[in-house]
Each structure stands twice: as C-alpha cells, then as structure tokens.
C-alpha cells in the first residue's frame, strides 16, 4: 500500500508541475531518487508517463482511464454537449463538475468565444467546492451532516479575501442557494471572476453534479446578462434531468 501511495503522489506532482526531473520530484516529495526512478520506470512501462530528455510528463494512457468514466457513462454523455451549448450561447466559459471525496472536480469545460475568460481549470482539476458556484450548488443539496463531514475533513480553504471560511456563513449561503435555485461565486476562488451555478439532480433529487458559467465580475453581475445566464443554466439542468429520467 505504501508503494501505491508513493506512485499516486508522484503522479499528482507531475500534474502539478506539468513535468519534472527525478531530483525535483525527490526534493518535492521527500522520496529518495532511486525510489522515484523505480516508480517512474514502472509508470513509463505502462504508458502512464513518458520522458522528454530527463523530464517526466504524464502520458496519454491516462486518458484511457478517464475516458472510460466520461464517455462510457450514459449520464455524462448527455451532459458534455450541453456544456458546449452553454458556452456558445452565453459567450462565457461553461463547465460541469462533480463531487468526489469532499472535493469538486471539473469533468467538462468549454470556451466557445475568444472573449471568454481563460482560467486555470481543466478536466480533472480538483478544487474546494465551497469556493465555486457549481460546488455550492452541489453542497446545497446535501444533508447538513454530509456538509459537516466535508468541512471537518477539508476545512474551508481561503482562496481569496472573498471566500467563505466560516461554517455558519456557509450554511446560510447554502440555504439561500436552495431558496433561489442557483449559486453565485463572487470572486471567491479567483479575484475579478464571477460565476453562476446550478445543480443537476437525479430522479431522487440527489446531486449528480453542477453546471456553471463564469466570466469577468463586471460582466456577470446583476442585470439582463445575469438573468439570461441563470435562466439558461436552469433550463439546461432541467433538460438533462428529464433526459436522465426518461
């Protein structure tokens, strides 16, 4: 098990650094050079990493595993084209995320307009759910006990000065989300960036994930543009839920 944990830590580090040398990984992870080399060699044999000179990079074989989740699942195959449509119709960045082990993970992201904001998110990126619109939309449909478990495990990380870092304030925010039907990320993960998110629910009203649209804070504020995006998001979520049900 310890060997597997080291392998996972090495893979995580390669993603975070966008490629690294053995010595860099050894220093970063506090693992001997020889151990790092042994794990990388095994990963390279299986196509999960490859070497460009002395730099190791995540290999394309990793897509084989993520693809089996995203493209062989009937539900996710319904969602991806809807994300593309949202991006095209709003002119902003659209995304869909799900929750795993108390963290939010982006599954689909789409930018259909050159004027849309290019952020650091990409499929497979894990972020704090309480700092995102889609993440809050998901949390709002969990029981208080489940939200408490997530907060106990991961805390309430401060991403910007606007991030909710108080448990009581978070529960108040989630109550507002349930009442109005959508969540807002107001510069809570990235400064000057705002997003609106809605949940996607299964037939038992359990959250499958959350859809969101985000862009510059000045552009996604109250007004007609904001209302248009809320209505588009709610309508898109409803379409997905009906397709899932029938």
Secondary structure, 3 states (H helix, E strand, C coil): CHHHHHHHHHHHHHHHHCCEEHHHHHHHHCCCHHHHHHHHHHHHHCCCEEEECCEEEECCHHHHHHHHHHCCCHHHHHHHHHHHHHHHHHCCEEEEEEEECCEEEEEEEEECCCCCCCCCCCCCCEECHHHCHHHHHHHCCCCHHHHHHHHHHHCCCCCCCCCCCCHHHHHHHHHHHHHHCCEEEECCCCCCEEEEEEEEECCCCCEEEEEEEEEECCCCCCCHHHHHHHHHHHHHHHHHHHHHHC
